[in-house]
Structures are given as structure tokens and as C-alpha cells.
Amino acid sequence: MAAEIKRTNQYNREFIATLMHELKMPITAIKGAAELLEQGAFAKEEARVKFLGNIRFEADRLARMVWELNELTKLDTEIPRAQKEQVDYGKYVRAAVDRFRPTLDAAHAEIRVDLPEKPLWVRIVPGRIEQVVGNLLDNAVRYTPVSGQIELKVAPGPDNTVVTSVRDTGCGIAAANLVKIFDRFFTTEPKDKPKDYGSGLGLAIAKSIVENHQGTIRVESISGQGATFFFSLPAAADG
């Protein structure tokens, strides 16, 4: 018991230290842009547009991070108490993907869906599992070139489970990063990337959702050859 408490306390200290570091970056960027505007940059249209854009970008990033942190902290208590629904999982995933497609840019890799003809039943919190599917598809789209392919597949798994896989032909994940990919705040994108990169919480949230459904999640990848994420859920009795 004492060892477990010590590990928990160490984890909490490390998490708080990482959290403070991650929050500090957008706050520093917002403060720096505001100071430059106060020092005269506001009078120059090009500089004004640039720095106001930076403030908006970092504020949106900060708001997203706070929202995701709130999601992460409440999952462990919310999902076990939630009313789960028994669904035909293939039909459910098809509908979830159809809702996801309109949020994509017009130019993106083709998404193929391979679903079973016969019903596979699971008991889930529908909104939460859709969050997992959406996160994995969003990551696949982000890292896969337009000429590539993305495949989402649902199939029966071992030990009375239902397995969902999302495979892409993107850049893949370096071997050294595979063990860290589900860690909170871990991201493979460079810190200086100018586009809207993730907070590093999406996969941590997905992992928490799946595990709170008594499932498992994992990834297989070779750098430069794409990645495949798998998550399994316990199968339910026929609906």
C-alpha cells in the first residue's frame, strides 16, 4: 500500500510539472504578442494582423487544452456510472464515420470502411466511443498524404471481444515513440509547427475511455510505413 501511494504521488507530481510546462508555452506566446502590440506593432497593419492572429491561435490552443484536461479528469468517474447502451457496433461505427466526414477538408486521403455483415453487439457510452473513433480518424487524416489510404475495420476479436482498427499509410511512428504515444501531453509533432497541432491529450483521452469500457488499446507502426491503432471492447450478448 505504501509503495502504491508513493507511485501515485510521484505520478501526480510529474503530471503537475508537465501540465505547468505545457500551459506556460501558450501563455508566454500570448503575453509576448500583446507586449509587441503595446510597443508599437499595432500601428503597422501587417504586424497587427500577425500578432493578433498569434494571440487568437494560442488562446484557442489554451482553451482546447483546458477542455481536454477537464475531459480527462472526469472520465474515470463518469463512464463507470453512465447508462451504457447495447448497440449493433458495425451500424454504430458507420453512422459515427458519416458524422465525422463533413468535418474534414475537401482534400484528404481516402477513408475506407470495412464492417461486418452480421451484427456484433457491445455495451457502450455511445458519445464516448465515437470520441475515440473520431480521434483515431483525425490523427490518421492529419498524418496521411492525400495520395494515401486510411482504413477503418471492425471485426470479432479473441476472447469474446470486438476489435476496431484504424490503419493509415502516413509517416508512421518512430520505434522510440511507440511506448510513449498514449502518454499525456506527448506529441510527435514539432513544437514550432505553425499549424494547429494537437495538445498531446487526445490519445490519452482515448485510452482512458477504452479502458473504462474494460477494453484495451494499442498501436503498431514502422516509421515511414504508416500506423495501425487497435482498440478492443468486450462483446455483449446478442441484442
Biotite code that builds the C-alpha atoms (Angstrom):
import biotite.structure as struc

atoms = struc.array([
    struc.Atom([0.000, 0.000, 0.000], chain_id="A", res_id=1, res_name="MET", atom_name="CA", element="C"),
    struc.Atom([2.789, 2.432, 0.910], chain_id="A", res_id=2, res_name="ALA", atom_name="CA", element="C"),
    struc.Atom([4.590, 1.694, -2.363], chain_id="A", res_id=3, res_name="ALA", atom_name="CA", element="C"),
    struc.Atom([1.385, 2.288, -4.352], chain_id="A", res_id=4, res_name="GLU", atom_name="CA", element="C"),
    struc.Atom([0.785, 5.613, -2.597], chain_id="A", res_id=5, res_name="ILE", atom_name="CA", element="C"),
    struc.Atom([4.380, 6.618, -3.319], chain_id="A", res_id=6, res_name="LYS", atom_name="CA", element="C"),
    struc.Atom([3.987, 5.767, -7.030], chain_id="A", res_id=7, res_name="ARG", atom_name="CA", element="C"),
    struc.Atom([0.704, 7.686, -7.206], chain_id="A", res_id=8, res_name="THR", atom_name="CA", element="C"),
    struc.Atom([2.227, 10.744, -5.543], chain_id="A", res_id=9, res_name="ASN", atom_name="CA", element="C"),
    struc.Atom([5.228, 10.628, -7.877], chain_id="A", res_id=10, res_name="GLN", atom_name="CA", element="C"),
    struc.Atom([2.937, 10.345, -10.898], chain_id="A", res_id=11, res_name="TYR", atom_name="CA", element="C"),
    struc.Atom([0.850, 13.294, -9.692], chain_id="A", res_id=12, res_name="ASN", atom_name="CA", element="C"),
    struc.Atom([3.961, 15.436, -9.160], chain_id="A", res_id=13, res_name="ARG", atom_name="CA", element="C"),
    struc.Atom([5.274, 14.622, -12.624], chain_id="A", res_id=14, res_name="GLU", atom_name="CA", element="C"),
    struc.Atom([1.869, 15.279, -14.181], chain_id="A", res_id=15, res_name="PHE", atom_name="CA", element="C"),
    struc.Atom([1.533, 18.669, -12.498], chain_id="A", res_id=16, res_name="ILE", atom_name="CA", element="C"),
    struc.Atom([5.069, 19.641, -13.535], chain_id="A", res_id=17, res_name="ALA", atom_name="CA", element="C"),
    struc.Atom([4.332, 18.675, -17.146], chain_id="A", res_id=18, res_name="THR", atom_name="CA", element="C"),
    struc.Atom([0.987, 20.463, -17.031], chain_id="A", res_id=19, res_name="LEU", atom_name="CA", element="C"),
    struc.Atom([2.597, 23.685, -15.821], chain_id="A", res_id=20, res_name="MET", atom_name="CA", element="C"),
    struc.Atom([5.178, 23.469, -18.608], chain_id="A", res_id=21, res_name="HIS", atom_name="CA", element="C"),
    struc.Atom([2.530, 22.889, -21.286], chain_id="A", res_id=22, res_name="GLU", atom_name="CA", element="C"),
    struc.Atom([0.308, 25.731, -20.045], chain_id="A", res_id=23, res_name="LEU", atom_name="CA", element="C"),
    struc.Atom([3.262, 28.096, -19.815], chain_id="A", res_id=24, res_name="LYS", atom_name="CA", element="C"),
    struc.Atom([4.009, 27.960, -23.564], chain_id="A", res_id=25, res_name="MET", atom_name="CA", element="C"),
    struc.Atom([0.735, 29.417, -24.917], chain_id="A", res_id=26, res_name="PRO", atom_name="CA", element="C"),
    struc.Atom([0.540, 31.917, -22.058], chain_id="A", res_id=27, res_name="ILE", atom_name="CA", element="C"),
    struc.Atom([4.074, 33.129, -22.814], chain_id="A", res_id=28, res_name="THR", atom_name="CA", element="C"),
    struc.Atom([3.240, 33.419, -26.522], chain_id="A", res_id=29, res_name="ALA", atom_name="CA", element="C"),
    struc.Atom([0.080, 35.451, -25.823], chain_id="A", res_id=30, res_name="ILE", atom_name="CA", element="C"),
    struc.Atom([1.943, 37.731, -23.411], chain_id="A", res_id=31, res_name="LYS", atom_name="CA", element="C"),
    struc.Atom([4.785, 38.271, -25.896], chain_id="A", res_id=32, res_name="GLY", atom_name="CA", element="C"),
    struc.Atom([2.444, 39.146, -28.773], chain_id="A", res_id=33, res_name="ALA", atom_name="CA", element="C"),
    struc.Atom([0.468, 41.565, -26.566], chain_id="A", res_id=34, res_name="ALA", atom_name="CA", element="C"),
    struc.Atom([3.653, 43.309, -25.440], chain_id="A", res_id=35, res_name="GLU", atom_name="CA", element="C"),
    struc.Atom([4.844, 43.770, -29.037], chain_id="A", res_id=36, res_name="LEU", atom_name="CA", element="C"),
    struc.Atom([1.488, 45.295, -29.944], chain_id="A", res_id=37, res_name="LEU", atom_name="CA", element="C"),
    struc.Atom([1.732, 47.659, -26.978], chain_id="A", res_id=38, res_name="GLU", atom_name="CA", element="C"),
    struc.Atom([5.237, 48.685, -28.070], chain_id="A", res_id=39, res_name="GLN", atom_name="CA", element="C"),
    struc.Atom([4.060, 49.952, -31.448], chain_id="A", res_id=40, res_name="GLY", atom_name="CA", element="C"),
    struc.Atom([3.426, 46.927, -33.639], chain_id="A", res_id=41, res_name="ALA", atom_name="CA", element="C"),
    struc.Atom([-0.297, 47.702, -33.528], chain_id="A", res_id=42, res_name="PHE", atom_name="CA", element="C"),
    struc.Atom([0.297, 50.739, -35.764], chain_id="A", res_id=43, res_name="ALA", atom_name="CA", element="C"),
    struc.Atom([1.608, 48.547, -38.600], chain_id="A", res_id=44, res_name="LYS", atom_name="CA", element="C"),
    struc.Atom([-1.168, 46.631, -40.315], chain_id="A", res_id=45, res_name="GLU", atom_name="CA", element="C"),
    struc.Atom([0.912, 43.592, -41.281], chain_id="A", res_id=46, res_name="GLU", atom_name="CA", element="C"),
    struc.Atom([2.364, 43.236, -37.796], chain_id="A", res_id=47, res_name="ALA", atom_name="CA", element="C"),
    struc.Atom([-1.024, 43.880, -36.172], chain_id="A", res_id=48, res_name="ARG", atom_name="CA", element="C"),
    struc.Atom([-2.689, 41.115, -38.203], chain_id="A", res_id=49, res_name="VAL", atom_name="CA", element="C"),
    struc.Atom([0.186, 38.725, -37.480], chain_id="A", res_id=50, res_name="LYS", atom_name="CA", element="C"),
    struc.Atom([0.302, 39.225, -33.711], chain_id="A", res_id=51, res_name="PHE", atom_name="CA", element="C"),
    struc.Atom([-3.479, 39.302, -33.256], chain_id="A", res_id=52, res_name="LEU", atom_name="CA", element="C"),
    struc.Atom([-3.589, 36.050, -35.218], chain_id="A", res_id=53, res_name="GLY", atom_name="CA", element="C"),
    struc.Atom([-0.937, 34.594, -32.906], chain_id="A", res_id=54, res_name="ASN", atom_name="CA", element="C"),
    struc.Atom([-2.965, 35.611, -29.863], chain_id="A", res_id=55, res_name="ILE", atom_name="CA", element="C"),
    struc.Atom([-6.116, 34.009, -31.259], chain_id="A", res_id=56, res_name="ARG", atom_name="CA", element="C"),
    struc.Atom([-4.245, 30.812, -32.196], chain_id="A", res_id=57, res_name="PHE", atom_name="CA", element="C"),
    struc.Atom([-2.639, 30.417, -28.770], chain_id="A", res_id=58, res_name="GLU", atom_name="CA", element="C"),
    struc.Atom([-5.862, 31.326, -26.938], chain_id="A", res_id=59, res_name="ALA", atom_name="CA", element="C"),
    struc.Atom([-7.746, 28.671, -28.917], chain_id="A", res_id=60, res_name="ASP", atom_name="CA", element="C"),
    struc.Atom([-4.972, 26.194, -28.169], chain_id="A", res_id=61, res_name="ARG", atom_name="CA", element="C"),
    struc.Atom([-5.122, 27.019, -24.460], chain_id="A", res_id=62, res_name="LEU", atom_name="CA", element="C"),
    struc.Atom([-8.917, 26.704, -24.380], chain_id="A", res_id=63, res_name="ALA", atom_name="CA", element="C"),
    struc.Atom([-8.713, 23.328, -26.114], chain_id="A", res_id=64, res_name="ARG", atom_name="CA", element="C"),
    struc.Atom([-6.103, 22.107, -23.667], chain_id="A", res_id=65, res_name="MET", atom_name="CA", element="C"),
    struc.Atom([-8.212, 23.151, -20.664], chain_id="A", res_id=66, res_name="VAL", atom_name="CA", element="C"),
    struc.Atom([-11.275, 21.422, -22.163], chain_id="A", res_id=67, res_name="TRP", atom_name="CA", element="C"),
    struc.Atom([-9.308, 18.226, -22.800], chain_id="A", res_id=68, res_name="GLU", atom_name="CA", element="C"),
    struc.Atom([-7.867, 18.268, -19.291], chain_id="A", res_id=69, res_name="LEU", atom_name="CA", element="C"),
    struc.Atom([-11.379, 18.580, -17.900], chain_id="A", res_id=70, res_name="ASN", atom_name="CA", element="C"),
    struc.Atom([-12.428, 15.626, -20.071], chain_id="A", res_id=71, res_name="GLU", atom_name="CA", element="C"),
    struc.Atom([-9.508, 13.545, -18.848], chain_id="A", res_id=72, res_name="LEU", atom_name="CA", element="C"),
    struc.Atom([-10.108, 14.214, -15.164], chain_id="A", res_id=73, res_name="THR", atom_name="CA", element="C"),
    struc.Atom([-13.803, 13.267, -15.205], chain_id="A", res_id=74, res_name="LYS", atom_name="CA", element="C"),
    struc.Atom([-13.730, 10.113, -17.356], chain_id="A", res_id=75, res_name="LEU", atom_name="CA", element="C"),
    struc.Atom([-12.818, 7.702, -14.553], chain_id="A", res_id=76, res_name="ASP", atom_name="CA", element="C"),
    struc.Atom([-15.936, 8.649, -12.585], chain_id="A", res_id=77, res_name="THR", atom_name="CA", element="C"),
    struc.Atom([-18.308, 9.463, -15.441], chain_id="A", res_id=78, res_name="GLU", atom_name="CA", element="C"),
    struc.Atom([-18.113, 6.333, -17.598], chain_id="A", res_id=79, res_name="ILE", atom_name="CA", element="C"),
    struc.Atom([-18.495, 3.652, -14.872], chain_id="A", res_id=80, res_name="PRO", atom_name="CA", element="C"),
    struc.Atom([-21.663, 5.415, -13.672], chain_id="A", res_id=81, res_name="ARG", atom_name="CA", element="C"),
    struc.Atom([-23.090, 6.210, -17.112], chain_id="A", res_id=82, res_name="ALA", atom_name="CA", element="C"),
    struc.Atom([-26.011, 4.348, -18.612], chain_id="A", res_id=83, res_name="GLN", atom_name="CA", element="C"),
    struc.Atom([-24.478, 2.143, -21.295], chain_id="A", res_id=84, res_name="LYS", atom_name="CA", element="C"),
    struc.Atom([-26.430, 1.233, -24.423], chain_id="A", res_id=85, res_name="GLU", atom_name="CA", element="C"),
    struc.Atom([-26.310, -2.073, -26.255], chain_id="A", res_id=86, res_name="GLN", atom_name="CA", element="C"),
    struc.Atom([-25.684, -1.371, -29.940], chain_id="A", res_id=87, res_name="VAL", atom_name="CA", element="C"),
    struc.Atom([-25.034, -3.185, -33.187], chain_id="A", res_id=88, res_name="ASP", atom_name="CA", element="C"),
    struc.Atom([-21.461, -1.981, -33.347], chain_id="A", res_id=89, res_name="TYR", atom_name="CA", element="C"),
    struc.Atom([-20.997, -2.136, -37.124], chain_id="A", res_id=90, res_name="GLY", atom_name="CA", element="C"),
    struc.Atom([-24.029, 0.089, -37.752], chain_id="A", res_id=91, res_name="LYS", atom_name="CA", element="C"),
    struc.Atom([-22.970, 2.379, -34.922], chain_id="A", res_id=92, res_name="TYR", atom_name="CA", element="C"),
    struc.Atom([-19.461, 2.859, -36.375], chain_id="A", res_id=93, res_name="VAL", atom_name="CA", element="C"),
    struc.Atom([-20.864, 3.500, -39.860], chain_id="A", res_id=94, res_name="ARG", atom_name="CA", element="C"),
    struc.Atom([-23.054, 6.294, -38.500], chain_id="A", res_id=95, res_name="ALA", atom_name="CA", element="C"),
    struc.Atom([-20.151, 7.732, -36.476], chain_id="A", res_id=96, res_name="ALA", atom_name="CA", element="C"),
    struc.Atom([-17.886, 7.850, -39.542], chain_id="A", res_id=97, res_name="VAL", atom_name="CA", element="C"),
    struc.Atom([-20.645, 9.506, -41.597], chain_id="A", res_id=98, res_name="ASP", atom_name="CA", element="C"),
    struc.Atom([-20.924, 12.224, -38.936], chain_id="A", res_id=99, res_name="ARG", atom_name="CA", element="C"),
    struc.Atom([-17.149, 12.668, -38.955], chain_id="A", res_id=100, res_name="PHE", atom_name="CA", element="C"),
    struc.Atom([-16.687, 13.063, -42.730], chain_id="A", res_id=101, res_name="ARG", atom_name="CA", element="C"),
    struc.Atom([-18.183, 16.586, -43.076], chain_id="A", res_id=102, res_name="PRO", atom_name="CA", element="C"),
    struc.Atom([-15.594, 17.956, -40.627], chain_id="A", res_id=103, res_name="THR", atom_name="CA", element="C"),
    struc.Atom([-12.729, 17.011, -42.960], chain_id="A", res_id=104, res_name="LEU", atom_name="CA", element="C"),
    struc.Atom([-11.107, 19.246, -45.541], chain_id="A", res_id=105, res_name="ASP", atom_name="CA", element="C"),
    struc.Atom([-12.113, 18.517, -49.114], chain_id="A", res_id=106, res_name="ALA", atom_name="CA", element="C"),
    struc.Atom([-8.595, 17.244, -49.873], chain_id="A", res_id=107, res_name="ALA", atom_name="CA", element="C"),
    struc.Atom([-7.720, 14.286, -47.688], chain_id="A", res_id=108, res_name="HIS", atom_name="CA", element="C"),
    struc.Atom([-6.730, 10.662, -48.030], chain_id="A", res_id=109, res_name="ALA", atom_name="CA", element="C"),
    struc.Atom([-9.468, 8.203, -48.944], chain_id="A", res_id=110, res_name="GLU", atom_name="CA", element="C"),
    struc.Atom([-11.177, 6.605, -45.943], chain_id="A", res_id=111, res_name="ILE", atom_name="CA", element="C"),
    struc.Atom([-12.329, 3.028, -46.476], chain_id="A", res_id=112, res_name="ARG", atom_name="CA", element="C"),
    struc.Atom([-14.667, 1.328, -44.022], chain_id="A", res_id=113, res_name="VAL", atom_name="CA", element="C"),
    struc.Atom([-14.779, -2.469, -43.617], chain_id="A", res_id=114, res_name="ASP", atom_name="CA", element="C"),
    struc.Atom([-17.666, -3.543, -41.403], chain_id="A", res_id=115, res_name="LEU", atom_name="CA", element="C"),
    struc.Atom([-19.105, -6.998, -40.617], chain_id="A", res_id=116, res_name="PRO", atom_name="CA", element="C"),
    struc.Atom([-22.293, -8.135, -42.337], chain_id="A", res_id=117, res_name="GLU", atom_name="CA", element="C"),
    struc.Atom([-23.605, -9.800, -39.177], chain_id="A", res_id=118, res_name="LYS", atom_name="CA", element="C"),
    struc.Atom([-24.343, -7.795, -36.023], chain_id="A", res_id=119, res_name="PRO", atom_name="CA", element="C"),
    struc.Atom([-21.658, -7.514, -33.363], chain_id="A", res_id=120, res_name="LEU", atom_name="CA", element="C"),
    struc.Atom([-23.136, -6.297, -30.097], chain_id="A", res_id=121, res_name="TRP", atom_name="CA", element="C"),
    struc.Atom([-21.365, -4.168, -27.484], chain_id="A", res_id=122, res_name="VAL", atom_name="CA", element="C"),
    struc.Atom([-22.466, -2.154, -24.440], chain_id="A", res_id=123, res_name="ARG", atom_name="CA", element="C"),
    struc.Atom([-21.002, 1.357, -24.563], chain_id="A", res_id=124, res_name="ILE", atom_name="CA", element="C"),
    struc.Atom([-21.451, 5.004, -23.749], chain_id="A", res_id=125, res_name="VAL", atom_name="CA", element="C"),
    struc.Atom([-22.084, 5.957, -27.394], chain_id="A", res_id=126, res_name="PRO", atom_name="CA", element="C"),
    struc.Atom([-20.754, 9.516, -27.314], chain_id="A", res_id=127, res_name="GLY", atom_name="CA", element="C"),
    struc.Atom([-17.518, 8.419, -25.704], chain_id="A", res_id=128, res_name="ARG", atom_name="CA", element="C"),
    struc.Atom([-16.663, 5.603, -28.109], chain_id="A", res_id=129, res_name="ILE", atom_name="CA", element="C"),
    struc.Atom([-17.486, 7.927, -31.006], chain_id="A", res_id=130, res_name="GLU", atom_name="CA", element="C"),
    struc.Atom([-14.901, 10.278, -29.470], chain_id="A", res_id=131, res_name="GLN", atom_name="CA", element="C"),
    struc.Atom([-12.293, 7.503, -29.719], chain_id="A", res_id=132, res_name="VAL", atom_name="CA", element="C"),
    struc.Atom([-13.185, 6.681, -33.339], chain_id="A", res_id=133, res_name="VAL", atom_name="CA", element="C"),
    struc.Atom([-13.090, 10.370, -34.269], chain_id="A", res_id=134, res_name="GLY", atom_name="CA", element="C"),
    struc.Atom([-9.723, 10.907, -32.594], chain_id="A", res_id=135, res_name="ASN", atom_name="CA", element="C"),
    struc.Atom([-8.094, 7.971, -34.370], chain_id="A", res_id=136, res_name="LEU", atom_name="CA", element="C"),
    struc.Atom([-9.510, 9.015, -37.756], chain_id="A", res_id=137, res_name="LEU", atom_name="CA", element="C"),
    struc.Atom([-8.475, 12.633, -37.202], chain_id="A", res_id=138, res_name="ASP", atom_name="CA", element="C"),
    struc.Atom([-4.905, 11.557, -36.423], chain_id="A", res_id=139, res_name="ASN", atom_name="CA", element="C"),
    struc.Atom([-4.830, 9.279, -39.467], chain_id="A", res_id=140, res_name="ALA", atom_name="CA", element="C"),
    struc.Atom([-6.030, 12.088, -41.739], chain_id="A", res_id=141, res_name="VAL", atom_name="CA", element="C"),
    struc.Atom([-3.510, 14.507, -40.247], chain_id="A", res_id=142, res_name="ARG", atom_name="CA", element="C"),
    struc.Atom([-0.510, 12.266, -40.865], chain_id="A", res_id=143, res_name="TYR", atom_name="CA", element="C"),
    struc.Atom([-1.512, 10.698, -44.192], chain_id="A", res_id=144, res_name="THR", atom_name="CA", element="C"),
    struc.Atom([-0.893, 12.423, -47.549], chain_id="A", res_id=145, res_name="PRO", atom_name="CA", element="C"),
    struc.Atom([-3.802, 12.960, -49.936], chain_id="A", res_id=146, res_name="VAL", atom_name="CA", element="C"),
    struc.Atom([-2.436, 10.140, -52.121], chain_id="A", res_id=147, res_name="SER", atom_name="CA", element="C"),
    struc.Atom([-2.503, 7.716, -49.178], chain_id="A", res_id=148, res_name="GLY", atom_name="CA", element="C"),
    struc.Atom([-5.216, 5.489, -47.757], chain_id="A", res_id=149, res_name="GLN", atom_name="CA", element="C"),
    struc.Atom([-6.973, 5.123, -44.412], chain_id="A", res_id=150, res_name="ILE", atom_name="CA", element="C"),
    struc.Atom([-8.929, 2.022, -43.476], chain_id="A", res_id=151, res_name="GLU", atom_name="CA", element="C"),
    struc.Atom([-11.263, 1.583, -40.516], chain_id="A", res_id=152, res_name="LEU", atom_name="CA", element="C"),
    struc.Atom([-12.164, -2.031, -39.846], chain_id="A", res_id=153, res_name="LYS", atom_name="CA", element="C"),
    struc.Atom([-14.430, -3.715, -37.304], chain_id="A", res_id=154, res_name="VAL", atom_name="CA", element="C"),
    struc.Atom([-14.152, -7.469, -36.708], chain_id="A", res_id=155, res_name="ALA", atom_name="CA", element="C"),
    struc.Atom([-14.629, -10.100, -33.993], chain_id="A", res_id=156, res_name="PRO", atom_name="CA", element="C"),
    struc.Atom([-11.580, -10.407, -31.781], chain_id="A", res_id=157, res_name="GLY", atom_name="CA", element="C"),
    struc.Atom([-10.154, -13.028, -29.426], chain_id="A", res_id=158, res_name="PRO", atom_name="CA", element="C"),
    struc.Atom([-11.619, -13.758, -26.000], chain_id="A", res_id=159, res_name="ASP", atom_name="CA", element="C"),
    struc.Atom([-15.129, -12.580, -26.898], chain_id="A", res_id=160, res_name="ASN", atom_name="CA", element="C"),
    struc.Atom([-14.154, -9.061, -27.950], chain_id="A", res_id=161, res_name="THR", atom_name="CA", element="C"),
    struc.Atom([-14.918, -6.705, -30.824], chain_id="A", res_id=162, res_name="VAL", atom_name="CA", element="C"),
    struc.Atom([-11.856, -5.052, -32.371], chain_id="A", res_id=163, res_name="VAL", atom_name="CA", element="C"),
    struc.Atom([-11.736, -1.725, -34.202], chain_id="A", res_id=164, res_name="THR", atom_name="CA", element="C"),
    struc.Atom([-8.617, -0.888, -36.200], chain_id="A", res_id=165, res_name="SER", atom_name="CA", element="C"),
    struc.Atom([-7.637, 2.343, -37.956], chain_id="A", res_id=166, res_name="VAL", atom_name="CA", element="C"),
    struc.Atom([-4.788, 1.866, -40.424], chain_id="A", res_id=167, res_name="ARG", atom_name="CA", element="C"),
    struc.Atom([-3.091, 4.616, -42.411], chain_id="A", res_id=168, res_name="ASP", atom_name="CA", element="C"),
    struc.Atom([-0.264, 4.861, -44.932], chain_id="A", res_id=169, res_name="THR", atom_name="CA", element="C"),
    struc.Atom([1.215, 8.018, -43.439], chain_id="A", res_id=170, res_name="GLY", atom_name="CA", element="C"),
    struc.Atom([4.584, 8.819, -41.921], chain_id="A", res_id=171, res_name="CYS", atom_name="CA", element="C"),
    struc.Atom([4.366, 6.220, -39.161], chain_id="A", res_id=172, res_name="GLY", atom_name="CA", element="C"),
    struc.Atom([5.727, 6.444, -35.619], chain_id="A", res_id=173, res_name="ILE", atom_name="CA", element="C"),
    struc.Atom([9.368, 6.073, -34.631], chain_id="A", res_id=174, res_name="ALA", atom_name="CA", element="C"),
    struc.Atom([10.091, 2.955, -32.559], chain_id="A", res_id=175, res_name="ALA", atom_name="CA", element="C"),
    struc.Atom([11.310, 5.060, -29.633], chain_id="A", res_id=176, res_name="ALA", atom_name="CA", element="C"),
    struc.Atom([7.947, 6.865, -29.509], chain_id="A", res_id=177, res_name="ASN", atom_name="CA", element="C"),
    struc.Atom([5.672, 3.825, -29.548], chain_id="A", res_id=178, res_name="LEU", atom_name="CA", element="C"),
    struc.Atom([5.866, 3.293, -25.783], chain_id="A", res_id=179, res_name="VAL", atom_name="CA", element="C"),
    struc.Atom([5.042, 6.978, -25.154], chain_id="A", res_id=180, res_name="LYS", atom_name="CA", element="C"),
    struc.Atom([2.294, 7.530, -27.710], chain_id="A", res_id=181, res_name="ILE", atom_name="CA", element="C"),
    struc.Atom([-0.551, 7.300, -25.153], chain_id="A", res_id=182, res_name="PHE", atom_name="CA", element="C"),
    struc.Atom([1.212, 9.434, -22.521], chain_id="A", res_id=183, res_name="ASP", atom_name="CA", element="C"),
    struc.Atom([-0.411, 12.714, -21.520], chain_id="A", res_id=184, res_name="ARG", atom_name="CA", element="C"),
    struc.Atom([0.963, 15.700, -23.493], chain_id="A", res_id=185, res_name="PHE", atom_name="CA", element="C"),
    struc.Atom([3.124, 13.521, -25.721], chain_id="A", res_id=186, res_name="PHE", atom_name="CA", element="C"),
    struc.Atom([3.044, 14.538, -29.374], chain_id="A", res_id=187, res_name="THR", atom_name="CA", element="C"),
    struc.Atom([5.209, 13.562, -32.325], chain_id="A", res_id=188, res_name="THR", atom_name="CA", element="C"),
    struc.Atom([4.669, 16.944, -33.991], chain_id="A", res_id=189, res_name="GLU", atom_name="CA", element="C"),
    struc.Atom([7.398, 19.583, -33.676], chain_id="A", res_id=190, res_name="PRO", atom_name="CA", element="C"),
    struc.Atom([6.828, 22.317, -31.121], chain_id="A", res_id=191, res_name="LYS", atom_name="CA", element="C"),
    struc.Atom([7.480, 25.035, -33.715], chain_id="A", res_id=192, res_name="ASP", atom_name="CA", element="C"),
    struc.Atom([4.945, 23.719, -36.223], chain_id="A", res_id=193, res_name="LYS", atom_name="CA", element="C"),
    struc.Atom([2.942, 26.753, -37.406], chain_id="A", res_id=194, res_name="PRO", atom_name="CA", element="C"),
    struc.Atom([-0.358, 24.916, -37.994], chain_id="A", res_id=195, res_name="LYS", atom_name="CA", element="C"),
    struc.Atom([-2.864, 23.802, -35.376], chain_id="A", res_id=196, res_name="ASP", atom_name="CA", element="C"),
    struc.Atom([-1.088, 20.844, -33.835], chain_id="A", res_id=197, res_name="TYR", atom_name="CA", element="C"),
    struc.Atom([-2.558, 18.767, -31.035], chain_id="A", res_id=198, res_name="GLY", atom_name="CA", element="C"),
    struc.Atom([-2.138, 19.141, -27.308], chain_id="A", res_id=199, res_name="SER", atom_name="CA", element="C"),
    struc.Atom([-0.937, 15.584, -26.828], chain_id="A", res_id=200, res_name="GLY", atom_name="CA", element="C"),
    struc.Atom([-4.052, 14.704, -24.813], chain_id="A", res_id=201, res_name="LEU", atom_name="CA", element="C"),
    struc.Atom([-6.233, 13.134, -27.500], chain_id="A", res_id=202, res_name="GLY", atom_name="CA", element="C"),
    struc.Atom([-4.747, 9.636, -27.329], chain_id="A", res_id=203, res_name="LEU", atom_name="CA", element="C"),
    struc.Atom([-4.560, 9.777, -23.534], chain_id="A", res_id=204, res_name="ALA", atom_name="CA", element="C"),
    struc.Atom([-8.303, 10.537, -23.504], chain_id="A", res_id=205, res_name="ILE", atom_name="CA", element="C"),
    struc.Atom([-8.969, 7.715, -25.982], chain_id="A", res_id=206, res_name="ALA", atom_name="CA", element="C"),
    struc.Atom([-7.022, 5.285, -23.786], chain_id="A", res_id=207, res_name="LYS", atom_name="CA", element="C"),
    struc.Atom([-8.959, 6.331, -20.683], chain_id="A", res_id=208, res_name="SER", atom_name="CA", element="C"),
    struc.Atom([-12.317, 5.927, -22.474], chain_id="A", res_id=209, res_name="ILE", atom_name="CA", element="C"),
    struc.Atom([-11.465, 2.465, -23.803], chain_id="A", res_id=210, res_name="VAL", atom_name="CA", element="C"),
    struc.Atom([-10.065, 1.210, -20.504], chain_id="A", res_id=211, res_name="GLU", atom_name="CA", element="C"),
    struc.Atom([-13.150, 2.493, -18.670], chain_id="A", res_id=212, res_name="ASN", atom_name="CA", element="C"),
    struc.Atom([-15.148, 0.234, -21.003], chain_id="A", res_id=213, res_name="HIS", atom_name="CA", element="C"),
    struc.Atom([-12.932, -2.693, -19.848], chain_id="A", res_id=214, res_name="GLN", atom_name="CA", element="C"),
    struc.Atom([-11.192, -2.629, -23.228], chain_id="A", res_id=215, res_name="GLY", atom_name="CA", element="C"),
    struc.Atom([-7.625, -2.252, -24.449], chain_id="A", res_id=216, res_name="THR", atom_name="CA", element="C"),
    struc.Atom([-5.917, -0.002, -26.988], chain_id="A", res_id=217, res_name="ILE", atom_name="CA", element="C"),
    struc.Atom([-2.550, -0.359, -28.718], chain_id="A", res_id=218, res_name="ARG", atom_name="CA", element="C"),
    struc.Atom([-0.601, 0.717, -31.796], chain_id="A", res_id=219, res_name="VAL", atom_name="CA", element="C"),
    struc.Atom([1.658, -0.945, -34.341], chain_id="A", res_id=220, res_name="GLU", atom_name="CA", element="C"),
    struc.Atom([3.865, 1.123, -36.629], chain_id="A", res_id=221, res_name="SER", atom_name="CA", element="C"),
    struc.Atom([7.068, 1.259, -38.601], chain_id="A", res_id=222, res_name="ILE", atom_name="CA", element="C"),
    struc.Atom([8.474, 4.718, -39.175], chain_id="A", res_id=223, res_name="SER", atom_name="CA", element="C"),
    struc.Atom([7.780, 5.819, -42.731], chain_id="A", res_id=224, res_name="GLY", atom_name="CA", element="C"),
    struc.Atom([5.286, 2.997, -43.336], chain_id="A", res_id=225, res_name="GLN", atom_name="CA", element="C"),
    struc.Atom([2.124, 4.150, -41.617], chain_id="A", res_id=226, res_name="GLY", atom_name="CA", element="C"),
    struc.Atom([0.492, 3.132, -38.348], chain_id="A", res_id=227, res_name="ALA", atom_name="CA", element="C"),
    struc.Atom([-2.399, 0.979, -37.175], chain_id="A", res_id=228, res_name="THR", atom_name="CA", element="C"),
    struc.Atom([-4.287, 1.643, -33.960], chain_id="A", res_id=229, res_name="PHE", atom_name="CA", element="C"),
    struc.Atom([-6.385, -1.154, -32.462], chain_id="A", res_id=230, res_name="PHE", atom_name="CA", element="C"),
    struc.Atom([-8.901, -0.977, -29.650], chain_id="A", res_id=231, res_name="PHE", atom_name="CA", element="C"),
    struc.Atom([-11.000, -3.839, -28.351], chain_id="A", res_id=232, res_name="SER", atom_name="CA", element="C"),
    struc.Atom([-14.273, -3.810, -26.427], chain_id="A", res_id=233, res_name="LEU", atom_name="CA", element="C"),
    struc.Atom([-15.983, -6.697, -24.648], chain_id="A", res_id=234, res_name="PRO", atom_name="CA", element="C"),
    struc.Atom([-18.681, -8.265, -26.805], chain_id="A", res_id=235, res_name="ALA", atom_name="CA", element="C"),
    struc.Atom([-22.211, -8.315, -25.421], chain_id="A", res_id=236, res_name="ALA", atom_name="CA", element="C"),
    struc.Atom([-24.881, -10.956, -25.780], chain_id="A", res_id=237, res_name="ALA", atom_name="CA", element="C"),
    struc.Atom([-26.972, -10.796, -28.960], chain_id="A", res_id=238, res_name="ASP", atom_name="CA", element="C"),
    struc.Atom([-29.319, -7.841, -28.956], chain_id="A", res_id=239, res_name="GLY", atom_name="CA", element="C"),
])
